[in-house]
Amino acid sequence: MKKSVFFRHVQDAIKKEGLERKAFLKELKEAGYDGFEVTFGEYDDAKKLHEDLSSVGLNVSCLCASFRLDSENDPEKWKKAVDDAKTLESKKILIVPGFARSGMSLDTARENMAEPLRQIVSYAKSLGITVVIEDFDSSDSPISDSNGMIKLADSVPHLCFAFDTGNFRYSGEDEFAAFDKLKGKIAHVHLKDRAYSPINEGDSPKTAMDGKNLYPAPFGSGFIPGKELIEKLMSIGYDDYFVIEHYGAADQKNYMLKSVKWLKENFG
């Protein structure tokens, strides 16, 4: 199992605890991580970041980039993101394509996103990079559930899916039903667990569509059926990165170490 974690979590831990960057990267490598999920724009130079990570044997599992394709198409910006993915030697780029503006239906937002996404997918494909979208946990996201993801992908040839284990609960969708719908195009995985009450003081919740607060949790410690979902993913031959994510956690270092420990104990 190739294990990754969001680089933003690493940066937050370094800043909060005053950690020495290279030493902490080495600690995460020794703990079992193979790479990081990097967010476009949260680094100064892609080449330098690639060199820094490579020096301690770490890779980039995916580059995440957010745009407002619902209302604008900026080829210069998204080409830079795809080019950075190539520089980082990432074979995937996750696109957050935007949201429905006030008064706009989710269907209209998806329609507006389709053509820019077709252009992005075509350019990325020419560089050997796969474009994925995820079940983004926001009520104004037109891809917050599997149906929205499928509708958008039907309009964009070669667009694939990132399966986020913890985001379907946001929209009230069963994770296994979503898996069955999406499994033919799953090319990336985010491992996110949730809890109904804070595990640590200071943890920040995401309020689901049904009004319940969903708190971050080290993977394997919350209510998401993580082990069973990973087994499902492996059963269809998924053997790429599994990326730990727990935005909102007050103690990122502790959560990162607990999550990778759980993965190693259960999946090696």
QUICOR-V766369 format. One record per run of one state. SS is the DSSP state (2 for helix, 1 for strand, 0 for the rest). FROM is the first residue (numbers start at 1). TO is the last residue. If there is no record, write none. Layout:
# QUICOR-V766369
[[SS	FROM	TO] [SS	FROM	TO]]
This chain:
# QUICOR-V766369
[[0	1	1] [1	2	6] [2	7	17] [0	18	20] [2	21	31] [0	32	34] [1	35	39] [0	40	45] [2	46	54] [0	55	58] [1	59	66] [0	67	74] [2	75	87] [0	88	91] [1	92	96] [0	97	105] [2	106	126] [0	127	129] [1	130	134] [0	135	145] [2	146	154] [0	155	159] [1	160	164] [0	165	167] [2	168	171] [0	172	174] [2	175	185] [1	186	191] [0	192	192] [1	193	195] [0	196	205] [1	206	207] [0	208	212] [1	213	217] [0	218	225] [2	226	235] [0	236	240] [1	241	244] [0	245	251] [2	252	267] [0	268	268]]
